[in-house]
Amino acid sequence: MTIAQRLDLSNEGSVPCKDDVGGLSCALAEASPTEIIAAAIDNVAPGKLCLVSSFGTESAVLLAFMAEVDRTLPVVFLDTGWLFEETLAYRDTLIDRLGLTDVRTIHPDADRLAALDADRSLWDSDPDACCRIRKVEPLARALAGFDGWLNGRKRYQGGLRSSIPVVERDGSRLKFNPLATLERADLEAARARFDLPPHPLAAKGFASVGCMPCTSRARPDEDGRAGRWRGRDKAECGIHTLLSTL
């Protein structure tokens, strides 16, 4: 059954659907990542869809699926000022490997940093505030011109991500989660199929990579995101929890 046929069924009520994005999320519930990306392109106005990527340890697969569908889609990359040099190098490697044509690197507002984090210690005293001025606020500005965006969250990552839908509302925008239903084995199979290079820090025990001060190695028996904000009551930077409030 095609995506269009599934969407027709969901609109007729043959498929249970209670979300506020009509039947789209239901129609895509069992779709492949490329089908979801193609549907996002079809359902968002031309030039109004982007992909947001951290170019972290699990970022390459979503970028590869996107490149399979349309390598010219804008990719928004947030350089917080605290990223590992290896992440910046990985960004450049994937741009070249996948032939991405529109990767936009954005930065925090310099005046906000000067006013609130002049000594660069905010990550330690108030990590939520640090994430807000270095991640959430800059991304909110970058997404202002878009009506929809793609991101790489997966349900198997647990926590607040364990029940994410394939499509959801993010304020006035549509938010697509093309990898939501994939298992870790699916991700690794896709990585092998695309012959994607690993993040340089993966071999050093970093299962999930963010900003340097708040990223540590994870043990083999730990969840992949265990190394993020270790020892703190914090599991998300705010991009997926606060962005729509700005």
N, C-alpha and C positions, 0 to 999 in steps of 0.2 A: 504494500500500500504506500502511495506517495505521501509526502508531507501535505500537499494540498488536499488529498482525500481525507487524511487524518483530521485536518483543520475543519473540513466540511462536517465531519462526523461530530467533532467536539462542539461546533456551533449549533448543531441540531440537538445536542443533549445526549447523544448516544454514548459519549465518553464522559464520565464524571469530571467536572471541572469547577472549582470554586474560587480560583484566583482572580485577581483584578486585571489580568492581562488577557481577558477573554479566553479563547480556546487554545491560544498559542503554546503555552507551557504544556498543556495536556497533549497537544498534537505532536510535540517534540519529545515527549517523555521517554521514548525508546529510540530516538534518532541518534545517528552517529555524530561525532564532533563536526565533520564536514557538512552534514545536513543541517546542523544547528547554525553553523556559521553562514551557510548559504541562506537559510531562512532569516537570519538577522539582517543580511544584506537586502533581502526582499521586503522586509517589514520596517526598515528604517529609511528615511529619505536619503537620496544620494548625497554623499559627502558628509553625512551626519552620524556615521558609525565609526568607532575606533576600537582598538584593542589596547588594553592597559597591561603592561608586562614589567615585572621586576627584574627580568633576566636572571632569576635565581636558579636553584638546582633543578626545579621541575618546570621551568618556563619554556624550554625548547619545544616540547611536544605541541603545545597549543599554537606556538608560532609556526611550526611546521604544518599543522593542519590548516591554519589560516593561509599560508603561502600556497598550499594546494588549491585553495578556492580562489584567492585573490591576494597576491603578494603586494599590491599597491595600497591596501587598506592602511590608514594611519595607525602607527603604534606609538603610544605614549609611554615614555620611560622616565621615572622620577629619580633624579639624582639628589639625594637628601643632603649630600655633603659629608655623610658618614659611611659611604659604601666602601666595600673592599675593592682594591685595585683589580683583583681577579674578576669581580663582577663587571667592571667597566670593560675589561678585556674580552670577557665572554659576550657582552653585548655586541662588540665589534665583530667577533668571530661569527656569531649567528646571523648578523646582518649580511655578511659576505656569503656565508654558507647557504642561506635560504633566499638570497636575492631580494631582501626587503628594501623597498624603495622610499619609504616615508616614516622613518623612526624619529620621533620628536623628543629630545631630552629636555625636561623641564626642571626648574630649581626652586627652592623656597625663596620667599621674599626677603631680600637682604635687610630691609629696615626692620622687619619682624624679628629676624635673627639677632640683629644688633640690640634691639630693645629687650628681648626676652631670653636670649642665650648667648650673650656676648663672650662669656668664658667657656662656652661649649660643654657645660656640665649639666644641662637640663635633663639629658638622658638619665642621669643618676638621681637627681633630686625629684623630678616629676616626669617620668617617661611618657605619660599620657599627653602632657602638654608638649613635650618634644615631638611626639608623633603628629600632634595636631598641626604644629607650625611647619614641620619639615615634610609631612606627607599629605595629611588630609586637606589642608588649606590650598597648597599648590595644585593638587589634583582637582579640587573643586573648580579652580580657575581654569585649568586646562580643559575640563570637560564642559565648560559653559557653552561652547559652540557645538556640542554634539547632542543628539537625541537618543543615542544608544551606545552601549559599550560591552565589550567581551572581556572576560577575565578567566583565570585558570583555577579557581577553587574546585576541590573535589570533596565528595561526601565522606570518603574514607579518611580524610584528615581529622574528622571528629569535631568535638566541641560545637560551636555555633554553625559549623559547616556541615554537620551530619545530616541535615534535612533540607539543604538548599534545593530549590526548584531549578529546572532548566532555564526558565525565564522568570524574571521578577521585576517589580517596580523599584526604581532608585530615584525617589522624588518624581520629577517630571520625565525622567529617562527610563528606557527599557534597559535591563541588565541581563546579559546572556551568560550562562555558565556551561559552555560546550563540553567540559570534562566532568561535569557533576556526577554522572553515573558510572564513570570508569573506576575500576579497581586498580590497585598498584600494579598488578601483573599486566593489566591492559596498557598502562602507561609505559611500562618497561618494554612491552612488545612493540608499541608504537615507536619508542625511542630506537629500537633495533631496526625496525622497518625503514625508518627515515635515515638511519646511520648518523644519528646526532651525537656530537661531541658532548661529554659531560662537563658540568661546571668545574673549573679548576680546583675548587675547594671540596668537591664531593669525595675525592680520594683521601682527603685528610680528615674525614669523619663529620663533615658538616652536611647534615641531611636537608636542612632548610636554612637559607642564607638571607639575612636582611642587613641592617646597619651593624657596623663593627662592634660598638660597645654592647649591643644587646643580642649578639649572636654567639652561641657556643657550640661545641661539638655535641652530638647525641650518641649515646651508647647504642649498640645494635639491638638491644632489647627495649629501647625506648621508642615512643611515637616520634615520627619524623620532625614534628614541630617542637619537640621538647627542649631544643636548644635555643628557642626564641624567648627572650625575657626570663631566662631561668631564675628561679627563686622569687619571682614576683607574681602577684595575682593579676596576670595580664596575658591574654592569648591572641589579641587582635590589635592592630595598630590604629584602627578607627576608620580606615578606608571603606570597609564593608559594614560598618556599624554607625558611623557618624556623618558620612559624606552627604547623604540626602538631607541632613538638617541645616547645611550651610547655604 
